[in-house]
Amino acid sequence: MAKMKGGDKTARGGRAAVQAQMLEGLHKVWLAGMGAVSKAQHGAPKMFDELVAEGARFQADTRDSAEAALRGALGSVQQRINAGVTGARGQANEALANLEKIFQTRVHRALAQLGVPSAAEVHALGKRIDALNANIDRLARRPAAAAKGRGKRATRK
């Protein structure tokens, strides 16, 4: 038990030394603060002006960098939006083209079921009609010329 009491005294002595060091450190911090207050009182106007100037420089630097960062972010967002709009526009155009093809196919099929001729069939029919009209005109001239020729023969007799 005697040894424990001796060890206890050594621990107490160590604690006292640590406490003394802490008190000395706190005292130095207190003195530094008092020195700062004293300097601030004597050089306050000059220090104030220096702080204002430094604050203005700091604000200008941070404003420029913040504006640059904002411009970069906005540009990036704008590019993403433009890319998305372009993609959506392309998809919409493609969907519209597909819808138009489907509509044309269905209308063509419905007209074919009703017996309505296609544009190509109408065009071919028009050509056939033109050819028939040309043949009719040619044949109509032939008998008239033949009749005139027959009439002259008959008068000659």
BELHU-V38292 format. One line per field, one symbol per residue. ss: DSSP state (A for helix, B for strand, O for the rest). phi: phi as a letter, one per 20 degrees, with the letter a starting at -180 (. if undefined). psi: psi as a letter, one per 20 degrees, with the letter a starting at -180 (. if undefined). A space follows every 10 residues. Layout:
# BELHU-V38292
ss = ???
phi = ???
psi = ???
This chain:
# BELHU-V38292
ss = OAAAAAAAAA AAAAAAAAAA AAAAAAAAAA AAAAAAAAAA AAOAAAAAAA AAAAAAAAAA AAAAAAAAAA AAAAAAAAAA AAAAAAAAAA AAAAAAAAAA AAAAAAAAAA AAAAOOOOAA AAAAAAAAAA AAAAAAAAAA AAAAAAAAAA AAAAAAO
phi = .fffffffff ffffffffff ffffffffff ffffffffff ffdgffffff ffffffffff ffffffffff gfffffffff ffffffffff ffffffffff fffffffgff fffenfffff ffffffffff ffffffffff ffffffffff fffffff
psi = hhhhhghhhg hhhhhhgghg hghgghgggg hgghhhgghh hhkggghggg hgghgggggg ghgghggggg gggggggggg ggggggghgg hggggggggg ggggghgggg hhhijpqrhg hgghhgghgg gggggggghh hghghhhghh hhhhhh.
